[in-house]
């Protein structure tokens, strides 16, 4: 089982930015791609974005135009750049192998003034 490790969360004011990282071993992302999810307090986990092996990205409507997924193969890392953050973006963010069943620890993002 390849483990994905998320990091980069924190406290940010509304309108601010954060960049989350998802690190894997080997050529994981070029082989499988990656999916980002988030879970807000008291809510169901929801889809945020997916990067395909081609590098193409699909975004949930709620984050389209504000979030950007990118990949650095040399560092075996995928990034989730989050701009124009809103209070409703507060959640624990997870990256996961598409179709996989293993979840990591996630990284907490709090958007608050």
C-alpha positions in Angstrom: 0.0 0.0 0.0 1.4 3.3 -1.1 0.9 6.0 1.6 0.1 9.5 0.6 1.0 12.2 3.2 -0.8 15.6 3.2 0.6 18.7 4.7 0.4 22.5 4.5 -2.8 23.2 6.3 -3.2 26.0 8.8 -5.2 29.1 9.8 -5.8 31.7 7.2 -8.0 34.8 6.9 -10.8 34.9 4.4 -9.5 35.9 1.0 -6.1 34.5 1.8 -4.2 31.6 0.3 -2.7 28.3 1.3 -0.8 25.6 -0.6 -1.3 22.0 0.4 1.1 19.2 -0.5 0.5 15.6 -1.1 3.6 13.4 -1.2 3.9 9.9 -2.4 6.7 7.5 -3.2 8.0 6.7 -6.7 6.1 7.6 -9.8 2.7 7.3 -8.1 1.1 10.4 -9.5 2.1 9.8 -13.1 0.8 6.2 -12.8 -2.4 6.8 -10.9 -3.2 10.5 -10.6 -4.7 11.8 -7.4 -8.0 13.0 -6.0 -8.4 15.7 -3.3 -11.3 15.5 -0.9 -12.3 17.6 2.1 -14.5 17.1 5.2 -15.9 20.0 7.0 -17.0 19.6 10.7 -20.3 17.8 10.8 -20.5 17.3 7.1 -19.9 14.4 4.7 -16.6 14.2 2.9 -16.8 15.9 -0.4 -14.9 15.8 -3.7 -12.6 18.8 -4.4 -10.5 18.0 -7.5 -8.9 15.2 -9.4 -5.6 15.2 -11.4 -5.5 12.6 -14.1 -2.3 10.8 -15.1 -2.3 13.1 -18.2 -2.0 16.1 -16.0 -5.5 17.3 -16.7 -7.5 18.4 -13.8 -11.2 18.4 -12.9 -12.5 20.7 -10.2 -15.7 20.7 -8.1 -17.8 23.7 -8.9 -17.4 25.0 -5.4 -13.7 25.5 -5.9 -13.4 26.1 -9.6 -11.5 29.3 -10.4 -10.0 29.5 -6.9 -8.1 26.2 -6.4 -5.4 24.9 -8.7 -3.8 21.4 -8.7 -0.3 21.0 -10.0 2.3 18.2 -9.9 6.1 18.1 -9.4 7.3 14.7 -10.5 10.8 15.4 -9.4 9.5 15.7 -5.9 6.8 13.1 -6.1 4.5 15.8 -4.9 1.1 17.2 -5.9 0.0 20.6 -4.7 -3.4 22.1 -4.1 -3.1 25.9 -4.3 -6.0 27.5 -2.7 -6.7 31.1 -3.3 -9.6 33.5 -2.3 -10.3 31.2 0.6 -13.8 31.4 2.2 -15.0 30.3 5.6 -16.8 27.4 3.9 -13.5 26.0 2.8 -12.7 25.2 6.4 -12.2 21.4 6.5 -9.7 18.6 6.7 -8.2 18.0 3.3 -7.2 14.6 2.0 -5.4 13.3 -1.0 -6.1 9.8 -2.2 -5.4 7.3 -4.9 -8.3 7.4 -7.3 -10.5 4.4 -6.6 -8.4 3.5 -3.6 -9.8 2.9 -0.1 -7.0 4.1 2.1 -7.2 7.5 3.7 -4.4 9.4 5.2 -4.4 11.7 8.2 -5.4 14.7 6.2 -4.4 18.3 6.9 -6.6 20.9 8.6 -7.5 24.1 7.0 -9.3 26.8 9.0 -10.4 30.0 7.3 -11.4 32.5 9.9 -10.8 36.1 10.8 
